[in-house]
């Protein structure tokens, strides 16, 4: 635990606002493409398995991140 008494957050392999090149490997139940960086799931709308895309991270949550394709 941290000195404030809260559980320590582990560093995420991505940061909001940064761009990453990703390979979409699978589809979510909602129809979004899924990629992973160091095991962290990244949901990317309007992509499909086999796509290689440049993605801007728009949200980082505890167990996943959301990104959008950069044109």
C-alpha positions as a Markdown table, in Angstrom:
| # | Residue | x | y | z |
|---|---|---|---|---|
| 1 | Unk | 0.0 | 0.0 | 0.0 |
| 2 | Unk | 1.0 | 3.6 | -0.5 |
| 3 | Unk | 1.7 | 6.0 | 2.3 |
| 4 | Unk | -1.8 | 7.3 | 2.0 |
| 5 | Unk | -3.2 | 3.8 | 2.8 |
| 6 | Unk | -4.6 | 3.1 | -0.7 |
| 7 | Unk | -3.5 | 0.1 | -2.8 |
| 8 | Unk | -0.7 | 1.1 | -5.2 |
| 9 | Unk | -1.7 | 1.3 | -8.8 |
| 10 | Unk | 0.5 | -0.6 | -11.2 |
| 11 | Unk | 1.9 | 1.4 | -14.1 |
| 12 | Unk | -0.1 | 0.8 | -17.3 |
| 13 | Unk | 1.8 | 0.1 | -20.6 |
| 14 | Unk | -0.2 | 2.9 | -22.4 |
| 15 | Unk | -1.0 | 6.5 | -21.6 |
| 16 | Unk | -4.0 | 8.6 | -22.5 |
| 17 | Unk | -3.4 | 10.9 | -25.4 |
| 18 | Unk | -0.4 | 8.9 | -26.7 |
| 19 | Unk | -0.3 | 7.1 | -30.1 |
| 20 | Unk | 0.6 | 3.5 | -30.6 |
| 21 | Unk | 0.8 | 1.1 | -33.7 |
| 22 | Unk | -1.2 | -2.0 | -33.0 |
| 23 | Unk | -2.2 | -5.2 | -34.6 |
| 24 | Unk | -5.9 | -6.0 | -34.1 |
| 25 | Unk | -6.1 | -9.7 | -33.1 |
| 26 | Unk | -9.7 | -10.4 | -32.3 |
| 27 | Unk | -13.2 | -8.9 | -32.1 |
| 28 | Unk | -15.2 | -8.0 | -28.9 |
| 29 | Unk | -18.8 | -8.9 | -28.4 |
| 30 | Unk | -19.7 | -5.3 | -29.2 |
| 31 | Unk | -17.9 | -5.5 | -32.6 |
| 32 | Unk | -14.8 | -3.5 | -31.6 |
| 33 | Unk | -11.3 | -4.7 | -32.6 |
| 34 | Unk | -9.1 | -5.9 | -29.7 |
| 35 | Unk | -5.3 | -5.5 | -29.5 |
| 36 | Unk | -3.0 | -6.0 | -26.5 |
| 37 | Unk | 0.1 | -4.2 | -25.2 |
| 38 | Unk | 1.9 | -6.1 | -22.4 |
| 39 | Unk | -1.4 | -8.0 | -21.7 |
| 40 | Unk | -3.6 | -4.9 | -21.4 |
| 41 | Unk | -6.6 | -5.2 | -23.6 |
| 42 | Unk | -7.2 | -2.2 | -25.9 |
| 43 | Unk | -10.6 | -1.8 | -27.6 |
| 44 | Unk | -10.5 | 0.0 | -31.0 |
| 45 | Unk | -13.8 | 0.7 | -32.8 |
| 46 | Unk | -14.1 | 0.4 | -36.6 |
| 47 | Unk | -11.3 | -2.2 | -36.8 |
| 48 | Unk | -11.2 | -5.9 | -37.5 |
| 49 | Unk | -8.7 | -8.8 | -36.9 |
| 50 | Unk | -5.7 | -8.4 | -39.3 |
| 51 | Unk | -5.7 | -4.6 | -39.3 |
| 52 | Unk | -2.5 | -2.8 | -38.5 |
| 53 | Unk | -3.5 | 0.6 | -37.2 |
| 54 | Unk | -2.1 | 3.7 | -35.5 |
| 55 | Unk | -4.3 | 4.3 | -32.4 |
| 56 | Unk | -4.6 | 7.2 | -30.0 |
| 57 | Unk | -5.5 | 6.1 | -26.5 |
| 58 | Unk | -8.6 | 8.0 | -25.3 |
| 59 | Unk | -9.3 | 6.2 | -22.0 |
| 60 | Unk | -7.3 | 4.1 | -19.6 |
| 61 | Unk | -9.2 | 2.0 | -17.1 |
| 62 | Unk | -8.0 | -0.6 | -14.5 |
| 63 | Unk | -8.3 | -3.6 | -16.8 |
| 64 | Unk | -8.5 | -2.2 | -20.3 |
| 65 | Unk | -8.0 | 0.9 | -22.5 |
| 66 | Unk | -10.0 | 2.4 | -25.3 |
| 67 | Unk | -8.4 | 3.9 | -28.4 |
| 68 | Unk | -9.4 | 5.5 | -31.7 |
| 69 | Unk | -7.8 | 5.1 | -35.1 |
| 70 | Unk | -5.7 | 8.1 | -36.1 |
| 71 | Unk | -6.0 | 9.0 | -39.8 |
